[in-house]
């Protein structure tokens, strides 16, 4: 199994088995309340516009999250160098 896919599967499996309180704590620690609320609002808006495309939209939202994380990782090293 490719490394990225394997990591994604492991992460999803871990999230699916988490206690709700632990998942909420993880969300607050990693994203914060403001970002979590932004994604909730964005997702609700996207899905309400095309409810028949909920599966396609869900997949797109998951991929968008991955791409955002990748962009954050690329940006972080440059910010550290700029601050030095």
N, C-alpha and C positions, 0 to 999 in steps of 0.2 A: 504494500500500500504506500503510495507517495507520502512523503513526510508531512506536507501541509494538510492533506486529507486526513491522515492519521491523527494529527494534532487536533483538527477540527472535530473529529468523531469523539476523541477522548474528552474534549472540552464539553461538547454537547451532552455526552453521557454523564459527566460530572454535574453539570447544571441540572439535568433532569432528575437526578437523585438527591439534590440538595434540599434541605429543609427550607421552607419559605423564608424564615427569619435569616438564615445564612445567605440565601440568594439575595435578599434585600440588602443585607450588610455589604455583600460583594458589590452590588450595583452602586450603592452610595459611596463606597470606598473608591471604586475605580472610575465611576462616571460623575457622581454627584447628583444631587436632586434636580438641579436646573437642566442638565443634559438629559437625564432620564425623562423628565417631563417634556422636553423638546421632542425626543424620539417618540414618546407616546402620542403626542399631538400630531406629529408628522405622519406616523403610521395610521392613526385613526382617519386623518384626512385622506390619505392615499387610498386606503381600503374603502372608505365610504364613497369615493368617487367612482370606483369600479368594483363593486362587491363580487361580480362574477369572475374577477381576476385575482381573487384573494391568494390563491396558490402561487401564481406568478409574482404578485407583489410581495408576498412573504419571502420568497427566494431572493428577490431583488433587494429587499431590506437587509437580509442576512449578508448578502454579498457587499452591500454598501457599508455595513459595519466593518467587514474585513478590510475593505479598501480604505476606510477612514483610519483604522489602526495602522495599516501599512504607511499611510501618509504621515501619521504622527511619528512613527518610528524613523522615517526618513528625515523629518523636520527636526526632531529632538537633537541629533548630533550636531547639526548646523547651528542650532540655538546655543548649545553648550560652547561651541568654538567662538561664536560671536560674543558671548558673555565673558570669555577669558581675557 
